[in-house]
């Protein structure tokens, strides 16, 4: 393919011209069931009528004014997010990486405001993914993301995933916070157990550091709660989110308590496009749907249905599949063959998924998915497993 686009992606040779609900349609007219969702972005499917109307109405009124002035749509979004969560304040930006950058800066600035500027280090968990900026690849700590970009940004210490003892040892006099994903995405779909979340919070409180959550992928309804931390009694200090918040329109947000954000005063942070009227109008429309009575209960039910169906497939194909992970509609299937082969076999059957760490295939359907569409995806995975098993037998 000849293209002037910088070759930073290993793209499949597919181009889509339109989408409706859970389906995408290529420029050649082929129909694909989308269980990738732009990697957990199209939370309400493609061309959701309420989102389309909100975007069209705002586009005809006002696109941009900058944060030099009040933005009513942004204020409305921030109020709704604080009313539904632990947070008192919200910084609205354009992406998950920007939300994470704000979370990191908020955490460091908190201690500076408290007269402890030496506390700037943040403890993260090995195998995590927190974004693609220089700071967030350092937070993730993965060599494949750091390689070639010079000295890594200082101030991040990794410990093994879920190891509370190692975490306790890593927190020292320079530590500002502990950062982790309640449900991992890129690194392989793994949820932090509720008991461990509580133990981490107690440890943070004892040591005087902030608990910071990355819910860029697992937030905004994907687990059956607005945010994944809400499955526990834990209340973090700072939380970053994005992806599904705009249903496909670029937006991110950093949520914080008033105490945690005490250092984020005028001039300490900013964004040219962050929180613009267009993005916030769409995000408010997303919340209209997700916060409607019964919607998240339905997501929880659908997630249970998907998990049950996937579990049956693992039992049916023990030579290909090795387990189901995740919660709600963020699911990972660990494979015994290369996960990329399973993703390709599903794409051949017109179902779109995406790989993840730990040799997993991620399934991220829209929160509006139907049981029939789940059945369609599971049937395709069944066929993919049969084809891969036959291929393995033929070559052995």
C-alpha positions in Angstrom: 0.0 0.0 0.0 1.4 3.4 -1.0 0.5 6.0 1.6 1.9 9.2 3.0 0.9 8.1 6.5 3.8 7.5 8.9 4.1 3.7 9.2 3.7 3.4 13.0 0.8 0.9 12.7 0.7 -2.7 11.4 -2.7 -2.1 9.6 -5.0 -4.7 8.2 -5.9 -4.1 4.6 -9.4 -3.0 5.4 -11.0 0.4 5.0 -14.4 1.2 6.4 -16.8 3.9 5.1 -19.8 3.6 7.5 -21.0 1.9 10.6 -24.3 1.2 12.2 -24.8 -0.3 15.6 -22.4 -3.2 16.1 -21.4 -3.4 12.4 -18.9 -1.8 10.1 -19.1 -1.7 6.3 -16.0 -1.6 4.1 -15.5 0.6 1.0 -16.1 -2.7 -0.9 -19.4 -3.3 0.8 -18.4 -6.1 3.2 -20.1 -6.2 6.6 -18.1 -6.9 9.8 -19.2 -7.4 13.4 -17.2 -5.0 15.4 -16.0 -6.5 18.7 -13.0 -4.2 18.8 -14.9 -1.0 19.0 -11.9 1.2 18.0 -10.3 -0.4 21.1 -13.1 0.2 23.6 -14.0 3.6 22.1 -17.3 3.2 20.3 -19.1 2.5 23.6 -22.6 2.9 22.1 -21.9 1.4 18.7 -21.6 3.2 15.4 -23.8 6.2 14.5 -25.9 6.0 17.7 -28.8 8.4 16.9 -28.6 10.3 20.2 -24.9 11.0 19.7 -25.4 11.9 16.1 -28.1 14.4 17.0 -26.0 15.9 19.8 -23.0 16.3 17.5 -25.1 17.9 14.7 -26.8 20.3 17.0 -23.5 21.5 18.6 -21.8 21.7 15.2 -24.4 24.1 14.0 -24.0 26.2 17.1 -20.4 26.5 18.3 -17.2 24.4 17.8 -14.5 26.1 19.8 -13.8 29.1 22.0 -10.9 27.9 24.2 -10.6 27.6 27.9 -10.0 31.3 28.2 -13.7 31.5 28.8 -16.4 29.4 30.5 -17.7 26.4 28.5 -21.1 25.4 29.7 -21.0 22.0 28.1 -17.7 21.3 29.9 -19.1 22.4 33.2 -22.2 20.2 32.7 -20.0 17.2 32.0 -17.7 17.8 35.0 -20.8 18.2 37.3 -22.2 14.9 36.1 -19.0 13.0 36.5 -18.5 14.3 40.0 -22.1 13.5 41.0 -21.6 9.9 39.8 -18.2 9.3 41.4 -15.8 10.0 44.2 -14.4 13.1 42.5 -14.9 16.8 43.3 -13.1 18.2 40.2 -12.5 17.3 36.6 -10.0 18.4 34.0 -11.2 17.7 30.5 -8.7 16.9 27.7 -8.6 15.0 24.4 -7.3 11.5 25.0 -6.3 8.8 27.5 -2.6 9.7 27.4 -3.5 13.3 28.2 -5.7 12.3 31.0 -2.9 10.1 32.4 -0.4 13.0 32.1 -2.8 15.2 34.1 -3.2 12.5 36.7 0.6 12.2 37.0 1.0 16.0 37.3 -1.8 16.2 39.8 -0.2 13.5 42.0 3.2 15.2 42.0 1.8 18.7 42.5 -0.2 17.6 45.5 2.9 16.9 47.4 4.6 20.0 46.2 1.6 22.0 47.5 2.0 20.2 50.8 5.6 21.3 51.1 7.1 17.9 50.0 8.5 18.5 46.5 10.8 15.5 47.0 7.8 13.2 46.7 7.4 12.8 43.0 7.9 9.1 42.2 5.0 6.9 41.3 4.8 3.1 41.7 3.2 1.2 38.9 2.7 -2.5 38.0 4.8 -4.4 35.6 3.2 -5.1 32.2 0.9 -2.1 32.5 0.0 0.3 29.6 -0.7 3.9 30.4 -0.3 5.7 27.1 2.3 6.6 24.4 3.7 9.9 25.7 7.3 10.0 27.1 5.9 10.0 30.6 3.3 7.4 30.2 5.6 4.9 28.5 7.9 5.3 31.4 5.0 4.7 33.7 4.2 1.5 31.8 7.8 0.5 31.8 7.6 -1.9 28.9 10.9 -2.2 26.9 9.1 -2.5 23.6 7.5 0.9 24.1 10.6 2.6 25.6 13.2 1.4 23.0 14.7 4.1 20.9 13.3 7.1 22.6 16.3 8.0 24.7 16.5 8.1 28.5 13.2 7.2 30.1 11.4 9.8 32.1 12.5 9.6 35.7 10.1 9.0 38.6 8.5 5.6 38.0 9.1 2.3 39.9 7.5 -0.9 38.7 6.5 -3.9 40.9 5.0 -7.2 39.9 1.3 -7.2 39.1 -0.8 -7.8 42.3 2.2 -8.2 44.6 1.3 -6.2 47.7 4.5 -7.0 49.6 6.6 -5.7 46.7 4.4 -2.6 46.5 4.8 -1.9 50.2 8.6 -2.1 49.9 8.6 0.1 46.8 6.9 3.0 48.6 9.6 5.2 50.0 10.1 8.9 51.2 10.1 10.0 47.5 6.9 8.2 46.6 3.9 10.4 45.6 1.4 7.8 44.5 0.5 4.3 43.4 -0.9 4.0 39.8 -2.7 1.0 38.3 -5.5 -0.2 36.1 -8.4 -1.8 38.0 -9.0 -4.0 34.9 -6.0 -4.2 32.5 -6.5 -3.7 28.8 -3.4 -3.6 26.5 -1.3 -5.7 28.9 -3.8 -8.6 29.0 -7.3 -8.5 30.5 -6.7 -9.0 34.2 -8.8 -7.5 37.0 -7.3 -6.4 40.3 -9.3 -8.3 43.0 -11.6 -6.2 45.2 -9.7 -7.3 48.3 -6.4 -6.2 46.8 -7.8 -2.9 45.8 -8.8 -2.3 49.4 -5.4 -3.3 50.7 -3.7 -1.0 48.3 -5.8 1.9 49.4 -5.1 1.2 53.1 -1.4 1.1 52.3 -1.6 4.4 50.4 -3.4 6.0 53.3 -0.9 4.7 55.8 2.1 6.0 53.8 0.5 9.3 52.8 0.5 8.7 49.1 -2.3 9.0 46.5 -4.1 6.1 44.9 -4.4 6.8 41.2 -6.5 4.7 38.8 -6.2 4.3 35.0 -9.7 3.7 33.8 -9.0 4.9 30.2 -10.1 1.5 28.8 -12.2 -0.2 31.6 -14.2 2.9 32.6 -17.4 4.5 31.2 -19.7 1.5 31.8 -17.6 -1.3 30.3 -17.6 -3.5 33.4 -21.3 -2.9 34.2 -20.5 0.0 36.6 -19.7 3.6 35.4 -16.2 3.0 36.6 -14.6 -0.3 37.5 -13.5 0.8 41.0 -17.2 1.0 41.9 -17.3 -2.7 42.2 -15.5 -2.2 45.5 -15.8 0.2 48.4 -12.5 1.8 47.4 -12.5 5.6 46.6 -9.3 6.7 44.8 -7.8 10.1 44.9 -7.3 10.5 41.2 -8.7 8.7 38.1 -8.0 9.1 34.4 -10.5 8.1 31.7 -11.1 8.5 28.0 -12.0 6.1 25.2 -15.7 5.3 25.6 -16.4 8.7 27.2 -16.9 10.2 23.8 -18.4 7.2 22.0 -15.9 7.8 19.2 -15.3 11.6 19.5 -11.9 12.4 21.1 -12.1 13.3 24.7 -10.5 12.4 28.0 -10.9 13.4 31.6 -8.9 13.4 34.9 -11.1 13.2 38.0 -9.8 14.1 41.4 -10.8 14.9 44.9 -10.5 18.6 45.9 -7.7 17.6 48.3 -5.7 15.7 45.7 -6.1 18.5 43.2 -5.1 21.3 45.6 -1.9 22.0 43.6 -3.7 22.3 40.3 -4.2 26.1 40.3 -4.5 28.6 37.4 -1.6 28.2 35.0 -0.5 24.8 36.3 -2.0 22.8 33.4 -4.0 23.4 30.3 -5.2 22.3 26.9 -6.0 24.1 23.7 -8.8 21.8 22.5 -9.6 20.0 25.8 -13.2 20.3 26.9 -14.3 22.0 23.7 -18.1 22.4 23.2 -18.2 19.6 20.5 -16.5 17.0 22.5 -18.4 17.8 25.7 -21.8 17.8 23.9 -21.1 14.2 22.6 -19.8 13.1 26.0 -22.9 14.4 27.7 -25.0 12.5 25.2 -23.0 9.3 26.0 -23.8 9.8 29.7 -27.5 10.4 28.9 -27.5 6.8 27.6 -25.2 5.1 30.1 -26.6 6.7 33.2 -30.2 6.0 32.2 -32.0 3.6 34.6 -31.3 0.0 33.8 -28.6 0.5 31.2 -25.7 -0.6 33.3 -27.7 -3.5 34.7 -28.2 -4.6 31.1 -24.4 -4.3 30.5 -23.7 -6.5 33.5 -26.2 -9.1 32.2 -24.7 -9.1 28.7 -21.2 -9.4 30.2 -22.3 -12.4 32.1 -23.8 -13.9 29.0 -20.6 -13.3 27.0 -18.4 -14.7 29.7 -20.5 -17.9 29.9 -20.4 -18.4 26.2 -16.7 -17.9 26.1 -16.2 -20.3 29.0 -18.0 -23.0 27.1 -15.8 -22.4 24.0 -12.6 -22.8 26.1 -13.9 -26.2 27.3 -14.7 -27.1 23.7 -11.3 -26.1 22.3 -8.8 -26.9 25.0 -5.9 -27.2 22.5 -6.5 -23.6 21.2 -8.0 -21.6 24.1 -6.7 -21.4 27.7 -9.1 -19.3 29.7 -11.4 -16.4 29.9 -10.6 -13.2 31.8 -12.2 -9.9 32.5 -15.6 -8.6 33.6 -18.7 -7.2 31.9 -18.0 -6.3 28.3 -14.2 -6.2 28.6 -13.1 -9.8 28.0 -9.9 -11.5 27.2 -9.5 -15.1 25.9 -6.0 -16.5 26.5 -4.8 -18.6 23.7 -2.5 -21.6 23.3 -1.7 -20.7 19.7 -0.6 -17.2 18.8 -3.4 -14.8 19.6 -2.6 -12.9 16.4 -3.6 -16.1 14.5 -7.0 -16.1 16.3 -7.5 -12.4 15.6 -6.8 -13.1 11.9 -9.1 -16.1 11.7 -11.9 -14.1 13.2 -11.3 -11.3 10.8 -11.6 -13.9 8.0 -15.0 -14.6 9.4 -15.9 -10.9 9.4 -15.6 -10.4 13.2 -13.1 -7.7 14.4 -11.2 -8.2 17.6 -7.8 -7.0 18.9 -4.9 -8.7 20.6 -3.5 -8.0 24.1 -0.6 -9.0 26.3 -0.5 -12.5 27.9 -1.3 -13.9 24.4 -4.9 -12.9 24.7 -7.6 -11.8 22.2 -9.7 -8.9 23.5 -13.4 -8.7 22.9 -14.8 -5.2 23.3 -18.3 -5.0 21.9 -20.4 -1.9 22.2 -22.4 -1.7 25.4 -25.5 -1.8 23.2 -24.6 -5.2 21.8 -27.4 -7.8 21.6 -27.4 -11.4 22.7 -27.8 -12.4 19.0 -24.7 -10.4 18.2 -22.8 -12.1 21.0 -23.9 -15.5 19.6 -22.7 -14.4 16.2 -19.2 -13.5 17.5 -19.0 -16.7 19.6 -19.9 -18.8 16.6 -17.2 -17.1 14.6 -14.7 -17.8 17.3 -15.8 -21.4 17.4 -15.2 -21.7 13.7 -11.8 -20.0 14.0 -10.8 -22.4 16.6 -11.8 -25.4 14.5 -9.9 -24.0 11.5 -6.8 -23.4 13.6 -7.0 -26.9 15.2 -7.2 -28.4 11.7 -4.2 -26.4 10.5 -2.2 -27.5 13.6 -3.1 -31.1 13.0 -2.1 -30.9 9.4 1.4 -29.5 10.2 2.1 -31.8 13.1 
